[in-house]
Amino acid sequence: MRVEFNANGIHLPEIGLWLDPKETCDAAWLSHGHAGHASAPRCTIFGTKETLNLYRIRRPEQENLPQDLRPVEFGQPFEFGKARLTAYPAGHILGAAQLLVEYDGERLLYTGDVKLREPLCGLATEVLPCDHLIVESTFGLPIYHFLSAAEARDRMIDFAQTCLAEEITPVFLGYPLGPAQEIVHTLCAEGIPTAVDGAIARFLPEYERSGYAFPGWVPESGAAAGRALVVAPGTRNYLEASGRQARVAYVSGWACLDNARTRAGAEELIPYSDHADFEELMELVERSEAREIDVIHGYTEPFARILQLRGRVARAPSAAAYRDEAEG
Ligand SMILES: [Zn+2]
């Protein structure tokens, strides 16, 4: 099966399908609802129901464009031209899916953004045997080792309760789609009063439709004494403006880095991510039994080199253009 990598995304020319394209095309697969993947393809778009809903929330201006949104179910194969396509859970964020493409006797698996360990909100990832694997490597270096969901939940709750007992506002920094909803869900489920920034709150209803509860959350209003606060990284002005006493926790894969405290302005580092860490990526590759591997996003060249040293046929196609935001 021919696979072409270019600035618009990944193209399967024999099938006529693009994977996470950035620009207009005839037919596209959207792996999940993050902006770097769900850009602006005006065409037939396949994705899970949740991904298409998140895409609509992100891109309201797309409402009147001639798009044909086609929701697909996990594990339900469908025909596309001469290929058979099947979506499988990818763990990453709500609705995130891997795509298995079966064509001319070959199985190609495109992971999109993926994690192996079960997320706090979302489905466990299925690892599928394939001939050709296209895998992400956002955290594809051995320095990245993340907490499990249970460990991250304990750390978040402990941090929030300790701060509130000292009448200090616990502030959590989390990427605004995916990690942040997991933080809010964790705090609310524990009964911790929680205020949520609007950039994060706008996605809560879609998570609620999928069964994740956020009991008692309130919008961040600048006066949240006695509450935990969940905001996106980089939004610290509210603290200075209100003069509140606060301590900041950074929940991210990037919290593994030595300079994470300075970089995020956080005292507490909680290395939990919606992406796979290095060991999960290695496990995914091993269990896929893929004969050839293309590595995209993040540490593509070193991760492909590590796979080559372990006897794999691995490449790092020029993929810098695929990621335009620092997820994690
Ligand atoms: Zn993503």
Boltz pocket constraint, residues with backbone or C-beta under 6 A from the ligand:
constraints:
  - pocket:
      binder: B
      contacts: [[A, 32], [A, 34], [A, 92], [A, 113], [A, 327]]
      max_distance: 6.0
